[in-house]
């Protein structure tokens, strides 16, 4: 596949092409850590993101095992554009940091960024790479699978063994919708299968809860609510994009939005990230809200609201139930708070109720305090991206310029921390030579693009 590069960024080729030509030599050497580079050498945001996506879509591909595929590497050594060296430090096992897999769900944010870059540059190379990735993944799925895109995170693609293997992840770790529009372009029928699978799993969890309503903690409450939220939001998207079946999808979504007294009792103990998913599901799709009576709409939002009608920010309500402290269902508290803040902004744009805007505003002071700390409480590219996007979006919606200025300041910090100009790639953690999809690198790319132009998530089912 040839690498398509817009003319204004020809300088990027001077980085990419020489590295590609000597990649075998580089891969065989013990490459020393990259020395610090002056921030003055940093390119523009657009050029940095374009260079990074050029590597991901054209060079950081599966060339391992017996089969070469278009599946992207889940973990990249930015010094070589390949998997990290599997040479063990001692013994005969790979280093603990090596992750030799690919995962389509984790790559979804980067795919949305790549589609946007293709729109801005007119280069079809990004879509070509995505099409090959999805096609190769579908070819390698077992016949009759109920999860053809592996969206439930039940498996990773082992790049060495050329097969899908059981993952230690769980679909309770979902904290954003997949980019359904990208997947549906490749295979609408596979998307339908995914949706039916989502619905079946969610209904199965409901049946399990109904059998033991007096002891709801006996099942994964976090899993139940994440499943319910993700499924409602997905069905609503399906309704708007598959018109011939819209009524069927709408009715299935409406059935899942009905809250019982038990639901309301449990909900207040859930982490902020889980609440954010539900709030997104019931407010970000106007077509869903228009089908509900005023009483039903109030009940949908009841878990968030005191008797006064003001959305609650009672910190005691953010304490997770005991089961949510297990590794498979733990959700990062800072990312959960940022997701909840974004959801409140969406609720405000849909309802025009200032109480939602006040909820979003309440999340700003802790972020600003953290940014003043010499050692911020967040270190991954994904969290930086969420901070940048929330402050920039808040500033745009409220016309409070200081937050857009602050977002750009944080973006400058992110560029200095994560971007390696001599290699044309972003690392995903500070003081690391790795770009790992598990660190949410795609959300940093999306946030940076939103600073430089249209927000790529506005036209995607994937949201911050």
C-alpha positions as a Python dict, from the first residue, in 0.01 Angstrom:
ca = {
    (1, 'X'): (0, 0, 0),
    (2, 'X'): (152, 335, -91),
    (3, 'X'): (150, 609, 167),
    (4, 'X'): (-50, 910, 50),
    (5, 'X'): (90, 1235, 184),
    (6, 'X'): (-58, 1581, 121),
    (7, 'X'): (187, 1825, -42),
    (8, 'X'): (195, 2081, 244),
    (9, 'X'): (339, 1816, 474),
    (10, 'X'): (618, 1688, 252),
    (11, 'X'): (862, 1745, 534),
    (12, 'X'): (699, 1449, 711),
    (13, 'X'): (823, 1222, 435),
    (14, 'X'): (1179, 1310, 530),
    (15, 'X'): (1105, 1139, 862),
    (16, 'X'): (890, 850, 746),
    (17, 'X'): (1065, 730, 432),
    (18, 'X'): (1421, 699, 564),
    (19, 'X'): (1292, 521, 874),
    (20, 'X'): (1089, 281, 662),
    (21, 'X'): (1386, 200, 437),
    (22, 'X'): (1610, 111, 727),
    (23, 'X'): (1345, -34, 958),
    (24, 'X'): (1498, -384, 952),
    (25, 'X'): (1835, -245, 1062),
    (26, 'X'): (1673, -37, 1337),
    (27, 'X'): (1469, -329, 1463),
    (28, 'X'): (1782, -541, 1502),
    (29, 'X'): (1969, -282, 1707),
    (30, 'X'): (1950, -189, 2074),
    (31, 'X'): (1815, 161, 2019),
    (32, 'X'): (1904, 406, 2297),
    (33, 'X'): (1633, 615, 2462),
    (34, 'X'): (1539, 934, 2281),
    (35, 'X'): (1710, 1244, 2416),
    (36, 'X'): (1493, 1545, 2509),
    (37, 'X'): (1411, 1773, 2217),
    (38, 'X'): (1355, 2145, 2244),
    (39, 'X'): (984, 2240, 2230),
    (40, 'X'): (1084, 2495, 1966),
    (41, 'X'): (1124, 2208, 1720),
    (42, 'X'): (765, 2087, 1764),
    (43, 'X'): (549, 2103, 1448),
    (44, 'X'): (193, 2229, 1438),
    (45, 'X'): (-82, 2015, 1589),
    (46, 'X'): (-216, 1927, 1244),
    (47, 'X'): (126, 1818, 1118),
    (48, 'X'): (204, 1618, 1433),
    (49, 'X'): (-126, 1427, 1424),
    (50, 'X'): (-91, 1369, 1049),
    (51, 'X'): (260, 1227, 1090),
    (52, 'X'): (148, 998, 1374),
    (53, 'X'): (-151, 869, 1180),
    (54, 'X'): (70, 814, 878),
    (55, 'X'): (282, 572, 1077),
    (56, 'X'): (-14, 397, 1239),
    (57, 'X'): (-207, 340, 918),
    (58, 'X'): (82, 254, 686),
    (59, 'X'): (374, 117, 888),
    (60, 'X'): (259, 0, 1232),
    (61, 'X'): (81, -304, 1093),
    (62, 'X'): (77, -674, 1171),
    (63, 'X'): (380, -838, 1008),
    (64, 'X'): (420, -1107, 1271),
    (65, 'X'): (346, -1478, 1279),
    (66, 'X'): (274, -1654, 951),
    (67, 'X'): (19, -1404, 820),
    (68, 'X'): (67, -1035, 748),
    (69, 'X'): (-256, -841, 803),
    (70, 'X'): (-378, -483, 809),
    (71, 'X'): (-459, -503, 1181),
    (72, 'X'): (-293, -219, 1371),
    (73, 'X'): (-44, -287, 1647),
    (74, 'X'): (-196, -235, 1991),
    (75, 'X'): (142, -140, 2133),
    (76, 'X'): (411, 37, 1928),
    (77, 'X'): (773, 113, 2005),
    (78, 'X'): (788, 462, 1854),
    (79, 'X'): (1162, 420, 1787),
    (80, 'X'): (1101, 137, 1541),
    (81, 'X'): (729, 161, 1446),
    (82, 'X'): (704, -206, 1545),
    (83, 'X'): (610, -412, 1846),
    (84, 'X'): (842, -364, 2143),
    (85, 'X'): (1137, -601, 2144),
    (86, 'X'): (1035, -942, 2272),
    (87, 'X'): (1390, -1010, 2386),
    (88, 'X'): (1360, -1083, 2760),
    (89, 'X'): (1575, -902, 3012),
    (90, 'X'): (1629, -1232, 3193),
    (91, 'X'): (1497, -1584, 3157),
    (92, 'X'): (1289, -1693, 2860),
    (93, 'X'): (967, -1493, 2888),
    (94, 'X'): (893, -1160, 2716),
    (95, 'X'): (922, -839, 2920),
    (96, 'X'): (620, -770, 3140),
    (97, 'X'): (548, -450, 2946),
    (98, 'X'): (518, -627, 2609),
    (99, 'X'): (161, -654, 2478),
    (100, 'X'): (165, -838, 2145),
    (101, 'X'): (-199, -790, 2053),
    (102, 'X'): (-441, -578, 1859),
    (103, 'X'): (-786, -472, 1977),
    (104, 'X'): (-1040, -306, 1749),
    (105, 'X'): (-1244, -148, 2028),
    (106, 'X'): (-936, 23, 2170),
    (107, 'X'): (-845, 149, 1823),
    (108, 'X'): (-1183, 313, 1765),
    (109, 'X'): (-1084, 666, 1879),
    (110, 'X'): (-775, 659, 1655),
    (111, 'X'): (-992, 542, 1364),
    (112, 'X'): (-1224, 842, 1410),
    (113, 'X'): (-918, 1069, 1410),
    (114, 'X'): (-790, 899, 1093),
    (115, 'X'): (-1124, 947, 914),
    (116, 'X'): (-1115, 1317, 1007),
    (117, 'X'): (-757, 1350, 883),
    (118, 'X'): (-864, 1196, 553),
    (119, 'X'): (-1145, 1450, 528),
    (120, 'X'): (-908, 1740, 595),
    (121, 'X'): (-631, 1630, 360),
    (122, 'X'): (-831, 1455, 90),
    (123, 'X'): (-606, 1151, 125),
    (124, 'X'): (-786, 817, 95),
    (125, 'X'): (-493, 630, 250),
    (126, 'X'): (-651, 648, 597),
    (127, 'X'): (-979, 493, 489),
    (128, 'X'): (-791, 233, 286),
    (129, 'X'): (-601, 127, 599),
    (130, 'X'): (-920, 108, 805),
    (131, 'X'): (-1096, -95, 535),
    (132, 'X'): (-810, -344, 521),
    (133, 'X'): (-799, -367, 903),
    (134, 'X'): (-1170, -443, 930),
    (135, 'X'): (-1170, -681, 636),
    (136, 'X'): (-877, -882, 772),
    (137, 'X'): (-1035, -896, 1117),
    (138, 'X'): (-1368, -1021, 983),
    (139, 'X'): (-1191, -1288, 777),
    (140, 'X'): (-1027, -1426, 1088),
    (141, 'X'): (-1339, -1457, 1299),
    (142, 'X'): (-1483, -1801, 1359),
    (143, 'X'): (-1790, -1875, 1143),
    (144, 'X'): (-2116, -1800, 1320),
    (145, 'X'): (-1962, -1586, 1593),
    (146, 'X'): (-2209, -1360, 1773),
    (147, 'X'): (-1950, -1084, 1803),
    (148, 'X'): (-1792, -1043, 1458),
    (149, 'X'): (-1610, -719, 1542),
    (150, 'X'): (-1507, -837, 1891),
    (151, 'X'): (-1669, -526, 2034),
    (152, 'X'): (-1736, -693, 2368),
    (153, 'X'): (-1362, -707, 2444),
    (154, 'X'): (-1384, -1079, 2507),
    (155, 'X'): (-1082, -1144, 2284),
    (156, 'X'): (-763, -978, 2163),
    (157, 'X'): (-599, -1059, 1832),
    (158, 'X'): (-266, -1227, 1904),
    (159, 'X'): (-33, -1086, 1639),
    (160, 'X'): (224, -1360, 1695),
    (161, 'X'): (-12, -1660, 1694),
    (162, 'X'): (-242, -1517, 1423),
    (163, 'X'): (-560, -1587, 1617),
    (164, 'X'): (-807, -1436, 1860),
    (165, 'X'): (-737, -1535, 2218),
    (166, 'X'): (-925, -1490, 2543),
    (167, 'X'): (-868, -1146, 2694),
    (168, 'X'): (-841, -1043, 3057),
    (169, 'X'): (-1052, -743, 2962),
    (170, 'X'): (-1428, -728, 2998),
    (171, 'X'): (-1701, -532, 2827),
    (172, 'X'): (-1759, -364, 3165),
    (173, 'X'): (-1451, -160, 3072),
    (174, 'X'): (-1646, 7, 2789),
    (175, 'X'): (-1642, 380, 2851),
    (176, 'X'): (-1735, 502, 2505),
    (177, 'X'): (-1951, 385, 2218),
    (178, 'X'): (-1771, 228, 1924),
    (179, 'X'): (-1761, 430, 1604),
    (180, 'X'): (-2057, 238, 1464),
    (181, 'X'): (-2059, 448, 1146),
    (182, 'X'): (-1710, 323, 1055),
    (183, 'X'): (-1798, -39, 1125),
    (184, 'X'): (-2131, -20, 941),
    (185, 'X'): (-1960, 114, 630),
    (186, 'X'): (-1755, -206, 614),
    (187, 'X'): (-2027, -454, 710),
    (188, 'X'): (-2382, -347, 805),
    (189, 'X'): (-2480, -708, 865),
    (190, 'X'): (-2199, -758, 1115),
    (191, 'X'): (-2314, -446, 1299),
    (192, 'X'): (-2665, -590, 1323),
    (193, 'X'): (-2520, -906, 1475),
    (194, 'X'): (-2324, -697, 1727),
    (195, 'X'): (-2637, -505, 1824),
    (196, 'X'): (-2844, -817, 1876),
    (197, 'X'): (-2563, -957, 2089),
    (198, 'X'): (-2555, -642, 2300),
    (199, 'X'): (-2931, -660, 2350),
    (200, 'X'): (-2926, -1029, 2440),
    (201, 'X'): (-2650, -984, 2697),
    (202, 'X'): (-2821, -687, 2855),
    (203, 'X'): (-3154, -871, 2879),
    (204, 'X'): (-2975, -1171, 3030),
    (205, 'X'): (-2831, -949, 3303),
    (206, 'X'): (-3176, -805, 3371),
    (207, 'X'): (-3324, -1152, 3407),
    (208, 'X'): (-3048, -1242, 3651),
    (209, 'X'): (-3122, -933, 3860),
    (210, 'X'): (-3497, -995, 3858),
    (211, 'X'): (-3444, -1344, 3999),
    (212, 'X'): (-3271, -1197, 4304),
    (213, 'X'): (-3397, -838, 4349),
    (214, 'X'): (-3328, -834, 4724),
    (215, 'X'): (-2957, -894, 4674),
    (216, 'X'): (-2856, -703, 4360),
    (217, 'X'): (-2488, -695, 4459),
    (218, 'X'): (-2480, -1069, 4387),
    (219, 'X'): (-2438, -979, 4019),
    (220, 'X'): (-2211, -723, 3858),
    (221, 'X'): (-2408, -400, 3903),
    (222, 'X'): (-2147, -204, 3713),
    (223, 'X'): (-2173, -448, 3425),
    (224, 'X'): (-2552, -427, 3426),
    (225, 'X'): (-2564, -48, 3407),
    (226, 'X'): (-2284, -17, 3155),
    (227, 'X'): (-2455, -280, 2939),
    (228, 'X'): (-2788, -104, 2969),
    (229, 'X'): (-2643, 239, 2889),
    (230, 'X'): (-2430, 124, 2597),
    (231, 'X'): (-2718, -76, 2452),
    (232, 'X'): (-2970, 211, 2475),
    (233, 'X'): (-2727, 452, 2309),
    (234, 'X'): (-2637, 198, 2040),
    (235, 'X'): (-2999, 113, 1961),
    (236, 'X'): (-3078, 484, 1932),
    (237, 'X'): (-2792, 522, 1685),
    (238, 'X'): (-2923, 221, 1493),
    (239, 'X'): (-3268, 377, 1477),
    (240, 'X'): (-3128, 688, 1310),
    (241, 'X'): (-2911, 503, 1056),
    (242, 'X'): (-3117, 199, 955),
    (243, 'X'): (-3447, 366, 867),
    (244, 'X'): (-3622, 53, 742),
    (245, 'X'): (-3591, -96, 1092),
    (246, 'X'): (-3609, 225, 1295),
    (247, 'X'): (-3934, 149, 1474),
    (248, 'X'): (-3809, -190, 1593),
    (249, 'X'): (-3482, -47, 1727),
    (250, 'X'): (-3666, 243, 1893),
    (251, 'X'): (-3902, 16, 2082),
    (252, 'X'): (-3614, -199, 2205),
    (253, 'X'): (-3434, 112, 2331),
    (254, 'X'): (-3747, 245, 2504),
    (255, 'X'): (-3797, -85, 2686),
    (256, 'X'): (-3449, -55, 2841),
    (257, 'X'): (-3505, 303, 2958),
    (258, 'X'): (-3782, 213, 3202),
    (259, 'X'): (-3647, 245, 3558),
    (260, 'X'): (-3781, 53, 3856),
    (261, 'X'): (-3760, 160, 4220),
    (262, 'X'): (-3476, -90, 4261),
    (263, 'X'): (-3293, 74, 3971),
    (264, 'X'): (-3321, 415, 4135),
    (265, 'X'): (-3198, 282, 4469),
    (266, 'X'): (-2894, 114, 4318),
    (267, 'X'): (-2797, 389, 4078),
    (268, 'X'): (-2695, 644, 4341),
    (269, 'X'): (-2409, 421, 4456),
    (270, 'X'): (-2248, 382, 4115),
    (271, 'X'): (-1918, 545, 4009),
    (272, 'X'): (-1931, 871, 3813),
    (273, 'X'): (-1819, 698, 3494),
    (274, 'X'): (-2117, 462, 3499),
    (275, 'X'): (-2354, 751, 3566),
    (276, 'X'): (-2199, 935, 3273),
    (277, 'X'): (-2279, 645, 3041),
    (278, 'X'): (-2646, 645, 3143),
    (279, 'X'): (-2676, 1022, 3117),
    (280, 'X'): (-2522, 1011, 2770),
    (281, 'X'): (-2760, 735, 2665),
    (282, 'X'): (-3077, 920, 2768),
    (283, 'X'): (-2986, 1276, 2667),
    (284, 'X'): (-2764, 1266, 2361),
    (285, 'X'): (-3027, 1121, 2127),
    (286, 'X'): (-3316, 1366, 2073),
    (287, 'X'): (-3518, 1105, 1884),
    (288, 'X'): (-3529, 891, 2196),
    (289, 'X'): (-3631, 1175, 2425),
    (290, 'X'): (-3909, 1282, 2188),
    (291, 'X'): (-4075, 942, 2228),
    (292, 'X'): (-4112, 979, 2604),
    (293, 'X'): (-4374, 1163, 2803),
    (294, 'X'): (-4261, 1446, 3033),
    (295, 'X'): (-4313, 1216, 3333),
    (296, 'X'): (-4100, 943, 3176),
    (297, 'X'): (-3825, 1191, 3091),
    (298, 'X'): (-3816, 1311, 3452),
    (299, 'X'): (-3787, 952, 3567),
    (300, 'X'): (-3500, 884, 3328),
    (301, 'X'): (-3304, 1163, 3493),
    (302, 'X'): (-3435, 1094, 3843),
    (303, 'X'): (-3117, 919, 3961),
    (304, 'X'): (-2928, 1246, 3917),
    (305, 'X'): (-3180, 1480, 4076),
    (306, 'X'): (-3264, 1580, 4432),
    (307, 'X'): (-3625, 1653, 4530),
    (308, 'X'): (-3547, 2017, 4450),
    (309, 'X'): (-3504, 1922, 4085),
    (310, 'X'): (-3131, 2010, 4088),
    (311, 'X'): (-2884, 1750, 3962),
    (312, 'X'): (-2704, 1601, 4259),
    (313, 'X'): (-2332, 1632, 4320),
    (314, 'X'): (-2339, 1445, 4650),
    (315, 'X'): (-1990, 1299, 4675),
    (316, 'X'): (-2116, 1014, 4891),
    (317, 'X'): (-2315, 895, 4591),
    (318, 'X'): (-1995, 840, 4397),
    (319, 'X'): (-1889, 556, 4626),
    (320, 'X'): (-1896, 238, 4417),
    (321, 'X'): (-2062, -79, 4541),
    (322, 'X'): (-1820, -345, 4668),
    (323, 'X'): (-1822, -547, 4344),
    (324, 'X'): (-1710, -250, 4136),
    (325, 'X'): (-1373, -247, 4310),
    (326, 'X'): (-1267, -564, 4128),
    (327, 'X'): (-1005, -516, 3852),
    (328, 'X'): (-1246, -612, 3573),
    (329, 'X'): (-1497, -340, 3662),
    (330, 'X'): (-1281, -65, 3810),
    (331, 'X'): (-1323, 263, 3621),
    (332, 'X'): (-1066, 539, 3652),
    (333, 'X'): (-1211, 801, 3887),
    (334, 'X'): (-1059, 1101, 3710),
    (335, 'X'): (-1171, 978, 3368),
    (336, 'X'): (-1512, 899, 3513),
    (337, 'X'): (-1545, 1254, 3644),
    (338, 'X'): (-1442, 1397, 3306),
    (339, 'X'): (-1691, 1176, 3124),
    (340, 'X'): (-1963, 1282, 3367),
    (341, 'X'): (-1874, 1648, 3308),
    (342, 'X'): (-1898, 1598, 2931),
    (343, 'X'): (-2234, 1423, 2972),
    (344, 'X'): (-2363, 1715, 3181),
    (345, 'X'): (-2266, 1954, 2901),
    (346, 'X'): (-2463, 1739, 2658),
    (347, 'X'): (-2761, 1729, 2895),
    (348, 'X'): (-2750, 2108, 2917),
    (349, 'X'): (-2747, 2148, 2538),
    (350, 'X'): (-3048, 1912, 2514),
    (351, 'X'): (-3257, 2036, 2808),
    (352, 'X'): (-3138, 2399, 2848),
    (353, 'X'): (-3154, 2346, 3225),
    (354, 'X'): (-2878, 2553, 3388),
    (355, 'X'): (-2840, 2300, 3670),
    (356, 'X'): (-2663, 2067, 3426),
    (357, 'X'): (-2424, 2343, 3325),
    (358, 'X'): (-2353, 2408, 3693),
    (359, 'X'): (-2271, 2039, 3736),
    (360, 'X'): (-2022, 2059, 3450),
    (361, 'X'): (-1875, 2381, 3589),
    (362, 'X'): (-1818, 2216, 3928),
    (363, 'X'): (-1565, 1979, 3768),
    (364, 'X'): (-1341, 2263, 3646),
    (365, 'X'): (-1176, 2379, 3975),
    (366, 'X'): (-1034, 2032, 4062),
    (367, 'X'): (-888, 2004, 3712),
    (368, 'X'): (-729, 2348, 3734),
    (369, 'X'): (-584, 2264, 4076),
    (370, 'X'): (-437, 1942, 3942),
    (371, 'X'): (-281, 2124, 3647),
    (372, 'X'): (-94, 2355, 3887),
    (373, 'X'): (64, 2059, 4061),
    (374, 'X'): (425, 2000, 3947),
    (375, 'X'): (330, 1633, 3920),
    (376, 'X'): (-24, 1612, 3773),
    (377, 'X'): (-243, 1328, 3895),
    (378, 'X'): (-283, 1205, 3537),
    (379, 'X'): (-7, 1081, 3310),
    (380, 'X'): (-168, 907, 3012),
    (381, 'X'): (-232, 1063, 2673),
    (382, 'X'): (-599, 965, 2696),
    (383, 'X'): (-660, 1158, 3016),
    (384, 'X'): (-482, 1464, 2878),
    (385, 'X'): (-707, 1439, 2575),
    (386, 'X'): (-1020, 1429, 2790),
    (387, 'X'): (-906, 1733, 2989),
    (388, 'X'): (-830, 1929, 2672),
    (389, 'X'): (-1158, 1838, 2506),
    (390, 'X'): (-1378, 1914, 2809),
    (391, 'X'): (-1224, 2256, 2875),
    (392, 'X'): (-1227, 2352, 2508),
    (393, 'X'): (-1588, 2239, 2463),
    (394, 'X'): (-1699, 2411, 2783),
    (395, 'X'): (-1534, 2735, 2670),
    (396, 'X'): (-1695, 2716, 2326),
    (397, 'X'): (-2046, 2647, 2458),
    (398, 'X'): (-2032, 2916, 2728),
    (399, 'X'): (-1816, 3172, 2542),
    (400, 'X'): (-1577, 3171, 2838),
    (401, 'X'): (-1252, 3225, 2653),
    (402, 'X'): (-1030, 3150, 2951),
    (403, 'X'): (-1114, 2782, 2930),
    (404, 'X'): (-1033, 2761, 2561),
    (405, 'X'): (-704, 2936, 2636),
    (406, 'X'): (-639, 2690, 2919),
    (407, 'X'): (-722, 2399, 2688),
    (408, 'X'): (-458, 2521, 2445),
    (409, 'X'): (-209, 2554, 2730),
    (410, 'X'): (-272, 2191, 2828),
    (411, 'X'): (-245, 2091, 2462),
    (412, 'X'): (99, 2256, 2450),
    (413, 'X'): (197, 2056, 2757),
    (414, 'X'): (70, 1737, 2594),
    (415, 'X'): (268, 1806, 2277),
    (416, 'X'): (586, 1859, 2478),
    (417, 'X'): (522, 1551, 2693),
    (418, 'X'): (401, 1298, 2439),
    (419, 'X'): (513, 1399, 2091),
    (420, 'X'): (856, 1294, 1966),
    (421, 'X'): (933, 1526, 1672),
    (422, 'X'): (1237, 1332, 1550),
    (423, 'X'): (1023, 1020, 1508),
    (424, 'X'): (690, 1177, 1414),
    (425, 'X'): (488, 983, 1673),
    (426, 'X'): (315, 1030, 2006),
    (427, 'X'): (404, 819, 2307),
    (428, 'X'): (105, 735, 2527),
    (429, 'X'): (272, 782, 2866),
    (430, 'X'): (529, 1029, 2985),
    (431, 'X'): (885, 898, 3000),
    (432, 'X'): (804, 603, 2776),
    (433, 'X'): (898, 496, 2424),
    (434, 'X'): (568, 312, 2379),
    (435, 'X'): (241, 415, 2218),
    (436, 'X'): (-20, 184, 2370),
    (437, 'X'): (-385, 183, 2261),
    (438, 'X'): (-487, 93, 2618),
    (439, 'X'): (-373, 440, 2727),
    (440, 'X'): (-637, 611, 2512),
    (441, 'X'): (-396, 770, 2265),
    (442, 'X'): (-683, 820, 2019),
    (443, 'X'): (-859, 1060, 2256),
    (444, 'X'): (-554, 1287, 2262),
    (445, 'X'): (-549, 1290, 1882),
    (446, 'X'): (-922, 1373, 1872),
    (447, 'X'): (-890, 1652, 2130),
    (448, 'X'): (-598, 1809, 1944),
    (449, 'X'): (-788, 1796, 1614),
    (450, 'X'): (-1091, 1959, 1781),
    (451, 'X'): (-867, 2250, 1884),
    (452, 'X'): (-756, 2295, 1523),
    (453, 'X'): (-1094, 2265, 1352),
    (454, 'X'): (-1421, 2073, 1363),
    (455, 'X'): (-1464, 1823, 1646),
    (456, 'X'): (-1443, 1478, 1483),
    (457, 'X'): (-1677, 1324, 1742),
    (458, 'X'): (-1971, 1545, 1645),
    (459, 'X'): (-2046, 1322, 1345),
    (460, 'X'): (-1951, 996, 1514),
    (461, 'X'): (-2133, 769, 1756),
    (462, 'X'): (-1810, 773, 1960),
    (463, 'X'): (-1809, 1047, 2223),
    (464, 'X'): (-1576, 1165, 2495),
}
